[in-house]
């Protein structure tokens, strides 16, 4: 893995997907018919790229290289909001991630729980920071 080539393409607030090679996460992949089972948000902090994520046992920041290294075969995918984020949006997203740090992980994946899981972490951060519409609203979510 050439981490420098990955880092040169990143922007604050990019969404990173990986495939965690343990039984629970592989079940998520099969159930969702997806090649990925884990997700986080990328931010640059003091010249180092970190991933804000909800993982067992709690939400934390993980160095990008370590986040990718946990993935099956070192695979990953990066997605970005169409048009990218402006600086104030990326900062608001970072603040929302910071507010979620330390929350316990929820193995039952119940959205309304006070506990966290990876996709809920990312969705809630974007929804709260950027005022994105929820699935039940009349307007669609912006495309990635």
C-alpha positions in Angstrom: 0.0 0.0 0.0 1.4 3.4 -1.0 -0.2 5.6 1.6 1.3 8.8 0.1 -0.6 8.3 -3.2 -3.8 7.8 -1.3 -3.3 10.8 1.0 -2.6 13.1 -2.0 -6.1 12.5 -3.3 -8.0 13.0 0.0 -10.2 15.9 1.2 -11.5 16.5 4.7 -14.8 14.8 5.1 -14.3 12.1 2.5 -16.1 8.9 3.3 -13.8 5.8 3.3 -15.2 2.2 3.0 -13.3 -1.0 3.9 -14.0 -4.7 4.3 -13.3 -6.0 7.8 -12.4 -9.7 7.7 -14.2 -11.0 10.8 -17.5 -12.9 10.9 -19.8 -10.1 12.0 -18.6 -7.7 9.3 -18.6 -10.4 6.6 -22.3 -11.1 7.5 -23.0 -7.4 6.9 -21.4 -7.6 3.5 -23.4 -10.7 2.5 -26.7 -9.2 3.9 -26.2 -5.9 2.0 -24.7 -7.5 -1.1 -21.7 -5.1 -0.8 -18.0 -5.5 -1.0 -17.6 -3.3 2.0 -18.6 -3.6 5.7 -17.1 -0.7 7.5 -17.1 3.1 7.0 -15.5 6.2 8.4 -14.7 9.8 7.7 -11.3 11.1 6.8 -9.7 14.3 8.3 -6.3 15.8 8.2 -5.0 16.7 11.6 -1.6 18.2 12.1 -0.3 16.9 8.7 -1.5 13.4 9.5 -4.7 11.8 8.0 -7.0 10.2 10.5 -10.3 8.3 10.2 -13.1 9.2 12.5 -15.0 5.9 13.0 -17.3 4.0 15.2 -15.6 0.6 16.0 -15.7 -1.9 18.8 -15.6 -0.9 21.6 -16.2 2.8 21.0 -15.9 5.7 18.5 -12.3 7.0 18.0 -9.8 8.4 15.5 -7.6 5.9 13.7 -4.5 6.7 11.6 -5.5 6.2 7.9 -2.8 3.7 7.3 -4.0 1.5 10.2 -7.6 1.8 9.1 -6.8 0.5 5.6 -4.4 -2.1 7.0 -7.4 -3.7 8.9 -9.3 -4.2 5.6 -9.4 -7.5 3.8 -6.6 -7.5 1.2 -6.0 -3.8 2.1 -9.0 -2.9 0.0 -10.8 0.5 0.4 -13.0 2.9 -1.5 -13.2 6.7 -1.1 -16.3 8.6 -1.8 -16.9 12.4 -1.8 -20.0 14.5 -1.8 -20.7 15.8 -5.3 -18.9 19.1 -5.6 -16.9 18.5 -2.5 -17.2 20.3 0.8 -16.3 23.9 1.5 -14.1 24.6 4.4 -16.9 25.5 6.8 -18.8 22.3 6.0 -15.7 20.2 6.6 -15.1 22.0 9.9 -18.8 21.4 11.0 -18.4 17.7 10.1 -15.2 17.5 12.1 -17.1 19.0 15.1 -19.9 16.5 14.8 -17.4 13.6 14.7 -15.7 15.0 17.8 -19.0 15.1 19.7 -19.5 11.4 18.9 -16.1 10.2 20.1 -16.1 7.7 22.9 -19.6 6.4 22.3 -20.0 2.7 22.8 -20.5 0.4 19.8 -23.9 -1.2 19.2 -23.6 -4.8 18.0 -27.4 -5.0 17.4 -27.2 -2.1 14.9 -30.3 -0.4 16.4 -30.4 3.1 14.9 -32.4 4.7 17.8 -30.0 3.4 20.4 -27.6 5.8 22.2 -24.8 3.5 21.2 -23.1 3.9 17.8 -22.2 1.8 14.8 -20.1 2.8 11.8 -22.8 3.8 9.2 -24.9 5.5 11.9 -21.8 7.5 12.9 -21.2 8.7 9.4 -24.8 9.4 8.6 -25.5 11.3 11.8 -22.3 13.4 11.3 -23.3 14.4 7.8 -27.0 14.9 8.7 -26.3 17.1 11.7 -23.3 19.0 10.4 -24.7 19.7 6.9 -28.5 19.5 7.4 -28.9 16.8 4.9 -32.4 15.4 4.4 -33.4 12.2 5.9 -34.8 9.3 3.9 -38.4 10.2 4.8 -38.3 13.8 3.6 -39.5 14.8 0.2 -36.1 15.9 -1.1 -33.4 13.3 -2.0 -30.0 13.1 -0.4 -27.3 14.8 -2.5 -25.4 12.3 -4.6 -21.9 11.2 -3.7 
